[in-house]
Amino acid sequence: MNGRERRIWLLTWREFKEALEDTDLVILPMGVCEAHGNHLPLGTDFIIPEWIAEQLAEELNALVAPPIRYGVVTGLSGYWGSMSVSEATLEALTYDVLNELSNNGFERVIILNGHGGSGQVRAITNAMKRAWRDLGLRSVMVMWWELSQDITVELFDGSGGHAGVDETAMVMAVNPELVKGDMEKDEIYRLRKGVSPTPMPGSILSYDDEFVDTAPSPDKAEEFAKKLLERIKEEIERVLDGWDRQDVLI
């Protein structure tokens, strides 16, 4: 993170008040604690969004809110270290946090969500809708792995997945020491339509036959992260521009 400190929890209240004079935009990283194969940390789903937030905050002139590190975990609940809250709890928590961000002067929120489970996404979406209806707070949820599918194919000649080459590349970009070797092939479970196990019988999840089952090189990981950051910034700026046009027209 370059320039001034943008992580709210490291500012004094006076520094925070001063920072609000220059922006109404805040980034809220969210994720869960759950198994990610034998090679990635349990906190992968919030480690990545927090890093993305810190990389983009200055370019977007945004502050970074304290992350929400608990969420809805179902499929990987069969593994040690996977921790979940209920969907209702996450929705209530997310709404309350959005409410407090609004109370503190923010008018726009970027939610960087690192976990794609249906319960997680549904809870966050419901909270966002309530925050708009009740508070007039604009928000956008970004799920980086969906935005980067073509970049994954381009750089790694295949697809990613849960604890796949895309997540591995991002953790490697954050800190190479957090990647503990390569993927254990026995840990990979290929999901197929018509078969829906609970909990999942593997902690590395493949969604198609193009799944890349090896870790990327550090150079490729760095290139992937760079391209992803550019993509996320472009997409967020498109949303912000649209909101600005709304303010003029309405």
Secondary structure, DSSP 8 states (H G I E B T S, - for coil): --SS--BGGGS-HHHHHHHHTT--EEEEEE--B--BTTTB-TTHHHHHHHHHHHHHHHHHT-EE---B------TTTTSTT-B---HHHHHHHHHHHHHHHHHTT--EEEEEE----HHHHHHHHHHHHHHHHHH--EEEEE-HHHHTHHHHHHHHSSB-EETSHHHHHHHHHH-GGG--SS--GGGEEE-BTTB--SS-S-SEEE-STTB--S---HHHHHHHHHHHHHHHHHHHHHHHHHHHHHHHH-
